[in-house]
Amino acid sequence: MDKKIHLIFAWRLTIEKWFDLVLWLCEDIINTEREDKVQLHIFGDGDLKENIPNYHFVFYHWYQLKEKVFKVWKTCDYSIMPSRFLETFGLSALDSLSLWIPVIGHKKWGLLQFGDGIIDLVWTSLFNTIKKLGTKPQTEYDTLSKKCKKITTEYSRDSWKQQFETHLWIPIKWSKILFLSDYSNNMWGIETYIETVSEKLQIYGASHISRIWSIWSKKWWLRYLNLALSVYNIPLLSQIKKHIKQYNNYDLIWRHSTQRALWPMPIRWVSKNTSSKQWVMMHDFGLYHPFPSQIYSEEKIINSKKFWKRMEAGFERLWSSISKKILRFLPLFFKYISSWRIKNELEKNMDVFLTPSKYINPHLQEQYNKNILIHTLPHMI
């Protein structure tokens, strides 16, 4: 490592995002006495937050406004994005590339579309990858940086507008639109996408845009209870009824993500009691695996009809007592029932299925008995 490298990790601090690999990187840097050659900035929150070491080259910023994160991001050489599971798109990677900064991650699925902007880990040591990058001449880095910026032109707002009008524009009134989202996350993701799309839809005459966020607790027992009750989401249905009554129906109800805000009862009620068009953006595989963050390869995607396959996947990483396994069985069972019913309601009632990248489309179609209308609508910057 000939020169000092500035790194940034701006994601959830969880095992699924492989933040533990970043923690191992810190230890490798200390063990090889290279702490003066690296500066690491960390943004985000998660289960592994308490494990962040107090080393002089590590700067933990927790959550910040996106503008403040970008101010630090622009000073970095590489972004670290070593997610274990299949990313359906990689919005953080796109943000990084828009700043001319390459991404260190696994070049597969959602990240595959960014080409040379992704430096493939190929399951090797993050430390060795960074050490090798530290020996690259500046001219080589500058060339790569320019490629990163060029890649992002395909994901501009003008490009999104063109794809929207080509594939999705339909002659309906676009005055009132209701967005439903899985959960509210302080670190961009789906919520940032919804905000951006909301702004963009105003050019089509959307004068009133409402949003309903689903609440999702970090406490494991509340998550399990929520899953067990997820077959009927009466609170969400009450919110939808209230909004529809207040604004005299919506022209479009656009759902985002899958499991927690898409329970069967609200979908069925909207179809029977309103004339609203219904779209759904499939940001993840929550309907086709009990824990989508454990889908490390395409072979892990489970057909929603295969009950025992789903139950088996739910216990795959549980090495605990029999009592805990029994406690897990009930919410897993209800989650299966919920997913199966949601899938049926989506098949009957959704006008359009949207995906952020083309890699999802064939797997999505396989889940349904009839041909569904699928369009890829990538995220934008």
C-alpha positions as CSV (number, residue, x, y, z in Angstrom):
1,M,0.0,0.0,0.0
2,D,2.0,2.9,-1.3
3,K,-0.4,5.8,-0.8
4,K,-3.1,6.7,1.8
5,I,-6.6,5.5,0.8
6,H,-9.8,7.1,2.0
7,L,-12.7,4.7,2.3
8,I,-16.4,5.1,3.2
9,F,-19.1,2.7,4.3
10,A,-22.6,4.3,4.1
11,W,-25.1,1.5,4.7
12,R,-26.8,-0.5,7.4
13,L,-24.3,-1.8,10.0
14,T,-25.5,-5.4,9.8
15,I,-24.3,-8.9,9.0
16,E,-26.4,-9.0,5.8
17,K,-24.6,-6.0,4.5
18,W,-21.4,-7.7,5.5
19,F,-20.3,-4.9,7.8
20,D,-18.4,-7.6,9.8
21,L,-16.0,-7.7,6.8
22,V,-15.3,-4.0,7.4
23,L,-14.6,-4.7,11.1
24,W,-12.2,-7.4,10.0
25,L,-10.5,-4.9,7.7
26,C,-9.9,-2.6,10.7
27,E,-8.2,-5.5,12.6
28,D,-6.1,-6.4,9.5
29,I,-4.9,-2.8,9.2
30,I,-3.9,-2.7,12.9
31,N,-2.2,-6.1,12.7
32,T,-0.1,-5.1,9.7
33,E,0.6,-1.6,11.2
34,R,-0.8,0.2,8.2
35,E,-3.2,2.5,10.1
36,D,-1.4,5.6,8.7
37,K,-2.2,4.4,5.2
38,V,-6.0,4.2,5.6
39,Q,-8.9,6.5,6.6
40,L,-12.3,5.0,7.0
41,H,-15.6,6.9,7.4
42,I,-18.7,5.0,8.6
43,F,-22.3,6.2,8.3
44,G,-25.4,4.3,9.4
45,D,-26.9,2.3,12.2
46,G,-27.5,-1.4,12.9
47,D,-26.8,-4.4,15.2
48,L,-23.0,-4.2,14.7
49,K,-22.7,-0.5,15.7
50,E,-21.3,-1.3,19.1
51,N,-18.5,-3.3,17.5
52,I,-17.0,-0.3,15.7
53,P,-13.4,0.0,17.0
54,N,-12.0,3.2,18.5
55,Y,-9.0,3.5,16.2
56,H,-7.7,6.8,15.1
57,F,-8.2,6.0,11.4
58,V,-11.9,5.1,11.9
59,F,-14.5,7.9,11.9
60,Y,-18.1,6.9,12.9
61,H,-20.7,9.6,12.0
62,W,-23.9,7.6,12.7
63,Y,-26.8,9.1,10.7
64,Q,-26.4,12.4,8.9
65,L,-28.4,14.3,6.3
66,K,-27.5,13.2,2.8
67,E,-25.9,16.5,2.0
68,K,-23.5,16.1,4.9
69,V,-22.7,12.5,3.9
70,F,-21.9,13.6,0.4
71,K,-19.6,16.2,1.7
72,V,-17.5,13.5,3.3
73,W,-18.1,11.1,0.5
74,K,-16.5,13.4,-2.1
75,T,-13.2,13.3,-0.2
76,C,-13.0,9.5,-0.4
77,D,-11.3,7.2,-3.0
78,Y,-13.5,4.1,-2.7
79,S,-16.9,3.1,-1.3
80,I,-17.2,-0.3,0.4
81,M,-20.4,-2.2,-0.4
82,P,-19.7,-5.9,0.3
83,S,-23.3,-7.1,0.7
84,R,-23.7,-10.9,1.3
85,F,-27.2,-11.1,-0.3
86,L,-28.4,-10.3,-3.8
87,E,-28.9,-6.6,-4.2
88,T,-31.9,-5.9,-6.4
89,F,-30.4,-2.6,-7.5
90,G,-27.7,-0.9,-5.4
91,L,-28.8,2.7,-4.8
92,S,-25.8,3.5,-2.6
93,A,-23.5,2.3,-5.3
94,L,-25.2,4.6,-7.8
95,D,-24.8,7.5,-5.4
96,S,-21.1,6.7,-5.1
97,L,-20.6,6.4,-8.9
98,S,-22.3,9.8,-9.4
99,L,-19.5,11.3,-7.2
100,W,-16.9,9.6,-9.5
101,I,-16.0,7.1,-6.8
102,P,-15.6,3.4,-7.6
103,V,-17.3,0.8,-5.4
104,I,-15.7,-2.3,-3.8
105,G,-18.3,-5.1,-3.8
106,H,-19.5,-8.3,-5.3
107,K,-20.2,-7.8,-9.0
108,K,-23.4,-9.7,-9.2
109,W,-27.1,-9.0,-9.8
110,G,-28.0,-5.4,-9.1
111,L,-24.4,-4.3,-9.0
112,L,-23.6,-6.1,-12.2
113,Q,-25.2,-3.4,-14.3
114,F,-22.6,-0.8,-13.1
115,G,-19.8,-2.6,-15.0
116,D,-16.3,-1.2,-14.4
117,G,-17.6,1.0,-11.6
118,I,-17.6,-2.1,-9.4
119,I,-14.3,-3.6,-8.2
120,D,-15.2,-7.2,-7.7
121,L,-14.2,-8.8,-4.4
122,V,-14.7,-12.3,-5.7
123,W,-15.1,-13.4,-2.0
124,T,-11.5,-12.5,-1.3
125,S,-10.1,-10.5,1.6
126,L,-11.2,-6.9,1.6
127,F,-7.8,-6.0,3.1
128,N,-5.9,-7.6,0.2
129,T,-8.1,-5.9,-2.3
130,I,-7.5,-2.5,-0.8
131,K,-3.8,-3.1,-0.4
132,K,-3.6,-3.9,-4.1
133,L,-5.6,-0.8,-5.0
134,G,-3.1,1.3,-3.0
135,T,-0.4,0.3,-5.5
136,K,-2.3,1.5,-8.5
137,P,-0.9,4.7,-10.3
138,Q,-3.0,7.8,-10.0
139,T,-3.6,7.9,-13.8
140,E,-5.3,4.5,-13.7
141,Y,-7.5,5.7,-10.8
142,D,-8.5,8.9,-12.7
143,T,-9.5,6.8,-15.8
144,L,-11.7,4.6,-13.6
145,S,-13.2,7.6,-11.9
146,K,-14.3,9.1,-15.2
147,K,-15.8,5.8,-16.2
148,C,-17.9,5.8,-13.0
149,K,-19.4,9.2,-13.9
150,K,-20.2,8.1,-17.4
151,I,-22.0,5.0,-16.1
152,T,-24.4,7.2,-14.1
153,T,-25.7,9.0,-17.2
154,E,-28.0,6.0,-17.8
155,Y,-29.7,6.7,-14.5
156,S,-30.3,10.4,-14.8
157,R,-33.8,11.9,-14.2
158,D,-34.2,12.5,-17.9
159,S,-33.4,8.9,-18.6
160,W,-36.0,7.8,-16.0
161,K,-38.6,10.1,-17.5
162,Q,-38.0,8.7,-20.9
163,Q,-38.4,5.1,-19.7
164,F,-41.5,6.0,-17.7
165,E,-43.2,7.6,-20.6
166,T,-42.2,4.8,-23.0
167,H,-43.4,1.9,-20.9
168,L,-45.7,3.2,-18.2
169,W,-47.4,6.3,-19.4
170,I,-51.2,5.7,-19.6
171,P,-53.9,8.2,-20.3
172,I,-55.3,8.5,-16.7
173,K,-55.8,11.5,-14.5
174,W,-52.6,11.9,-12.4
175,S,-53.9,14.3,-9.8
176,K,-53.9,12.1,-6.6
177,I,-51.3,9.5,-5.9
178,L,-50.9,7.4,-2.7
179,F,-47.5,5.7,-1.9
180,L,-47.4,2.8,0.5
181,S,-44.0,1.7,1.8
182,D,-42.6,-1.1,3.8
183,Y,-40.8,0.9,6.5
184,S,-39.2,4.2,7.2
185,N,-35.5,4.0,7.1
186,N,-33.3,7.0,8.1
187,M,-30.6,6.0,5.6
188,W,-32.1,6.7,2.2
189,G,-33.1,3.5,0.3
190,I,-36.7,3.1,-0.6
191,E,-37.7,6.3,1.1
192,T,-35.3,8.4,-0.9
193,Y,-36.6,6.7,-4.1
194,I,-40.2,7.5,-3.2
195,E,-39.3,11.2,-2.5
196,T,-37.5,11.5,-5.8
197,V,-40.4,9.8,-7.7
198,S,-42.9,12.0,-6.0
199,E,-41.1,15.1,-7.3
200,K,-40.9,13.7,-10.8
201,L,-44.6,12.8,-11.0
202,Q,-45.6,16.4,-10.4
203,I,-44.7,17.2,-14.0
204,Y,-47.6,14.8,-15.0
205,G,-50.1,16.8,-13.0
206,A,-49.8,15.1,-9.6
207,S,-51.1,17.9,-7.3
208,H,-51.6,15.7,-4.2
209,I,-49.2,13.0,-3.2
210,S,-49.8,11.1,0.1
211,R,-47.5,8.6,1.8
212,I,-48.2,5.9,4.4
213,W,-45.1,4.4,6.1
214,S,-45.4,1.1,7.9
215,I,-43.9,0.9,11.4
216,W,-41.4,-1.9,12.0
217,S,-39.9,-2.4,15.4
218,K,-36.2,-3.3,16.0
219,K,-37.2,-5.6,18.9
220,W,-37.2,-9.2,17.8
221,W,-40.3,-10.2,19.8
222,L,-42.3,-7.3,18.4
223,R,-41.2,-8.3,14.9
224,Y,-42.3,-11.8,15.5
225,L,-45.7,-10.7,16.8
226,N,-46.0,-8.4,13.8
227,L,-45.3,-11.3,11.5
228,A,-47.9,-13.5,13.3
229,L,-50.5,-10.8,12.8
230,S,-49.6,-9.9,9.3
231,V,-52.3,-12.0,7.6
232,Y,-54.6,-9.1,8.5
233,N,-53.2,-5.6,8.7
234,I,-56.2,-3.7,10.1
235,P,-54.2,-0.6,11.1
236,L,-52.9,-0.1,7.6
237,L,-56.3,-0.7,6.1
238,S,-57.8,1.9,8.5
239,Q,-55.2,4.4,7.3
240,I,-55.9,3.7,3.6
241,K,-59.7,4.0,4.2
242,K,-59.1,7.4,6.0
243,H,-57.0,8.7,3.2
244,I,-59.4,7.6,0.5
245,K,-62.3,9.1,2.2
246,Q,-60.5,12.4,2.9
247,Y,-59.4,12.8,-0.7
248,N,-62.3,11.2,-2.5
249,N,-60.4,8.3,-3.9
250,Y,-56.9,8.2,-5.5
251,D,-56.0,7.9,-9.2
252,L,-53.0,5.6,-8.4
253,I,-52.0,3.6,-5.4
254,W,-48.3,2.7,-5.7
255,R,-47.0,0.1,-3.3
256,H,-43.2,-0.3,-2.5
257,S,-41.4,-3.3,-1.4
258,T,-43.3,-6.4,-0.4
259,Q,-44.0,-8.0,2.9
260,R,-44.8,-5.6,5.7
261,A,-47.1,-3.0,3.9
262,L,-48.8,-5.3,1.4
263,W,-51.0,-7.5,3.5
264,P,-53.9,-9.2,1.7
265,M,-56.8,-7.4,3.3
266,P,-55.8,-3.8,2.2
267,I,-55.0,-5.0,-1.4
268,R,-58.4,-6.7,-1.7
269,W,-60.3,-3.9,-0.1
270,V,-58.8,-1.3,-2.5
271,S,-59.7,-3.4,-5.5
272,K,-63.3,-3.9,-4.5
273,N,-64.0,-0.4,-3.2
274,T,-62.1,2.0,-5.4
275,S,-61.3,2.6,-9.1
276,S,-57.7,3.3,-8.3
277,K,-54.9,1.9,-10.6
278,Q,-52.6,-0.2,-8.5
279,W,-48.8,-0.6,-9.1
280,V,-46.2,-2.4,-7.0
281,M,-42.5,-1.9,-7.1
282,M,-40.7,-5.1,-6.0
283,H,-37.6,-3.8,-4.2
284,D,-36.8,-7.1,-2.6
285,F,-37.8,-10.8,-2.4
286,G,-39.8,-10.6,0.8
287,L,-42.6,-12.7,-0.6
288,Y,-40.3,-15.5,-1.8
289,H,-38.1,-16.1,1.2
290,P,-38.8,-15.7,4.9
291,F,-35.6,-13.6,5.2
292,P,-34.7,-12.0,1.9
293,S,-31.4,-10.8,3.4
294,Q,-30.3,-14.4,3.4
295,I,-30.7,-14.8,-0.4
296,Y,-27.0,-15.1,-1.3
297,S,-27.6,-16.7,-4.7
298,E,-30.4,-17.1,-7.2
299,E,-30.9,-20.7,-6.0
300,K,-32.1,-19.4,-2.7
301,I,-35.2,-17.8,-4.2
302,I,-38.1,-20.0,-3.2
303,N,-41.4,-20.4,-5.0
304,S,-44.1,-19.1,-2.7
305,K,-46.1,-22.3,-3.0
306,K,-43.4,-24.5,-1.5
307,F,-44.3,-24.5,2.2
308,W,-41.6,-26.8,3.6
309,K,-38.9,-25.1,1.5
310,R,-39.8,-21.8,3.1
311,M,-39.9,-23.2,6.6
312,E,-36.5,-24.9,6.1
313,A,-35.0,-21.6,4.9
314,G,-36.4,-19.9,8.0
315,F,-34.5,-22.2,10.3
316,E,-31.3,-22.2,8.2
317,R,-29.3,-19.9,10.4
318,L,-30.9,-20.7,13.7
319,W,-28.5,-22.7,16.0
320,S,-30.4,-22.2,19.2
321,S,-32.5,-24.1,21.7
322,I,-35.6,-26.2,20.8
323,S,-37.8,-23.6,22.6
324,K,-36.6,-20.8,20.4
325,K,-37.1,-22.9,17.3
326,I,-40.7,-23.5,18.4
327,L,-41.2,-19.8,19.0
328,R,-40.0,-19.1,15.5
329,F,-42.2,-21.7,13.8
330,L,-45.5,-19.8,14.5
331,P,-44.5,-16.5,12.9
332,L,-42.8,-18.3,10.0
333,F,-46.1,-20.2,9.4
334,F,-48.1,-17.0,9.5
335,K,-45.6,-15.3,7.3
336,Y,-45.9,-18.1,4.8
337,I,-49.7,-17.8,4.8
338,S,-49.5,-14.0,4.5
339,S,-47.0,-14.3,1.6
340,W,-49.1,-16.8,-0.2
341,R,-52.3,-14.7,0.1
342,I,-50.5,-11.5,-0.9
343,K,-49.1,-13.2,-4.0
344,N,-52.6,-14.3,-5.0
345,E,-54.1,-10.8,-4.4
346,L,-51.2,-9.2,-6.3
347,E,-51.8,-11.5,-9.2
348,K,-55.5,-10.7,-9.4
349,N,-55.4,-7.0,-8.7
350,M,-52.1,-5.3,-9.7
351,D,-52.1,-3.5,-13.0
352,V,-48.3,-3.3,-13.2
353,F,-45.4,-5.0,-11.5
354,L,-42.2,-2.8,-11.4
355,T,-38.7,-3.9,-10.7
356,P,-35.5,-1.8,-10.2
357,S,-33.4,-4.1,-12.4
358,K,-33.9,-6.7,-15.1
359,Y,-32.4,-9.5,-13.1
360,I,-35.5,-9.8,-11.0
361,N,-38.0,-10.2,-13.9
362,P,-37.7,-13.9,-14.7
363,H,-37.8,-14.9,-11.1
364,L,-40.8,-12.7,-10.5
365,Q,-42.7,-14.2,-13.4
366,E,-42.0,-17.8,-12.2
367,Q,-43.9,-17.1,-9.0
368,Y,-47.2,-16.6,-10.9
369,N,-49.6,-18.9,-12.8
370,K,-50.4,-16.3,-15.5
371,N,-48.4,-13.8,-17.3
372,I,-48.1,-10.5,-15.4
373,L,-47.2,-7.1,-16.7
374,I,-43.6,-6.4,-15.6
375,H,-41.6,-3.3,-16.4
376,T,-38.1,-2.4,-15.2
377,L,-37.9,1.1,-13.9
378,P,-34.4,1.7,-12.5
379,H,-33.7,4.1,-9.7
380,M,-32.3,7.6,-10.6
381,I,-30.0,10.2,-9.2
